[in-house]
Amino acid sequence: MKLKMIAMAVLAAAAGAAQADDIAQRVETLLRQMTLEEKAGQLNQLSGKEFSTGPNSDNVRNIERDIRSGKVGSMLNIKGVRDTRRVQALALQSRLHIPLLFGLDVIHGYQTVFPVPLGEAASWDLEAIEESARIAAREAASAGIHWTFAPMVDVGRDPRWGRVMEGAGEDTYLGSRIAAARVRGFQGAKLGGTASVMATAKHFAGYGAAIAGRDYNAADMSEHQLHETYLPPFKAALDAGAATFMNAFNTLNGVPATGNAMLQREILKGQWGFKGFVVSDWGSVREMVVHGYAQDLPDAAAKAIAAGSDMDMESNAYGASLPALVKAGKVDIAAVDDAVRRVLTKKFELGLFDDPYRFSDEAREKAALNDPRHREAARRIAAESMVLLKNEGNALPLRRGLRSIAVIGPLADARRDLEGGWIVQSNAAKMASLVDAVRAHAGQGVRVDTAAGCDVACRGLDGFDAALKLAATADTVVLAVGESWDMSGEAKSRAHLGLPGRQGELFEALRAIGKTPVVVIMAGRPLIFENVAEQAKAILYAWHPGSEGGNAIADVLFGDVNPSGKLPMTFPRNMGQIPIGYQQYNTGRPVQTESNVVYKSAYIDSPNTPRYAFGHGLSYTSFAYSGLRASSTTMRPDGKILLSFTLTNSGPVAGAEVVQLYLRDPVASVVRPLKELKGFQRVALQPGQAQTIAFTIDRETLAFYNRKLEWGAETGTFEVMVGSASDDIRLKQTIELTER
Ligand code: NOJ
């Protein structure tokens, strides 16, 4: 049996290699036939946004002409079987009939909308995350899309930066695991399947470190931090097979990412051996002029291609300038050929030369877009992404037998806002709002009323009275507040992270009439809501939960689903603490007690601790951690330690716990953070059920970059911690790495 499997694997590998050889040959044959203009064309990507709105505009006519003459290699923002077929047909009229690649931002779903990526990350459920990407890919691929500009794998540690919505949060380890899961989900086992799309690891690199959380701003950091914190999720995406990378708008240590040879040539294509292609971000080649890094558009094109940016998104720089630059000896033809090879290779791998329309299939599109399993998955994953921040006196789940419920607040009856920041098309009309879902859950005989109180911006108090009047007579009040869908995401940096406008006053007003509500907060980022955090009995953080968000919130409120989400980002108490994350350093002057902070690394007007720590999230049940055992307390460099303990569901209902493994290296040649996440597992247990949980520790677990940027572990003792959150460590063990 085993032999047969090995033989099959060998055969598959041989077939794969033969196919790769074959593709390489076909690429070379094609390349030899191409003019310089046609080569530049393959590296030119344009937007077809106007194609659906103004098909007769000059711009559309010009693009169509360019496609027919082989001057465009890829289009973004064209979708659907009809449009992709029509535009592909234009490319096939070009001299060499090279098909177009259709790219699109399929960020958290195509037709079926899943929670915003940061929310989904809060599930810590890699299988669910992979599944949602797989569904998005199936829907998109059936509608003619070959390529999604996702996942965004930028580490984000500053909630002012609106794009934290699109990532996996602050942690490099968690972010790396999620990056790999998303790539696997989008791409499937192998490129070329018609239910999958190429993934893009973006934005390479440092985009998440925008100074002051202001989008597109410069990033400036040590090489050490770059390697330790920001690059690993990209490496994980690459190891999972990411077909493409996107570079970034920002400068990194003074050099635009788009013109950054150290990033793209040395690290990505050199050290990491990346064989796919790099697309620029939207207009980022052109923006190098604005940055002050290039003289004009041709200069920007020359610098970008030399630095390893293969495809130019929407700058019109490569198409317009590369042929002349090569002829003038300013750009090496080898750089152009290398980029073209990379792009053509992907087109072959996708099977587009064999059938340019294979992704645009009406029957498949219909089946994929109407598959009820997709909505079911969206509901399950949305419920899993929610984080129960607080639940004093078991205020949640809602008691059965209530006679009336008032669902108050600007997001109580919202639909579009449930979908979140980056969707392909809204299906709000077909969605249940939170009130709809509460009505359905509560059943007949329960009165469910709703009033917004104010809109999301909440500038005035005019609607408060009506809302208060409704709330006054209800048995229970649910308050739904937070951000609208367009308050987080790209270009949505915020300098104030409180609940928008006067939403916080609505909470106060409800309290003032003796109706302290259960609070549901929707947002694309951590918000700051101190009055609510202190005075509410229960707070459920629902992010922007997607197409099935209303139902999923109600599932959790009524206890049909026991919440299990854990924060992938730290929630600060105030703006002054930002940036704040769990990976703090001890400093030479750590705070021992909050009552004595004189000459300590502290604020005189705020605690150092966050409102809610990384990894925090409550459940309707409780979990007991006990009996930590280590297979050995010393480990040789090639050894392993098995760490195990018992996790028991010690509460009344079934639930899932995300157990977290943290590490501290107390003395090292480069000081290490107080805690670093090194492992996690989601464990579902029935009440009273116990399970042995094991983590394996080896040298890799203990390794870090030293000052010479060498990756390795240093001998000595390490503290290993297991817990329910970064600030809720339940078990500890010291181990030692020995020299031999
Ligand atoms: C700009 C964004 O930064 C990038 O992530 C996105 O993929 C492109 N626009 C294309 O829409």
Boltz pocket constraint, residues with backbone or C-beta under 6 A from the ligand:
constraints:
  - pocket:
      binder: B
      contacts: [[A, 105], [A, 149], [A, 202], [A, 281], [A, 282], [A, 490]]
      max_distance: 6.0
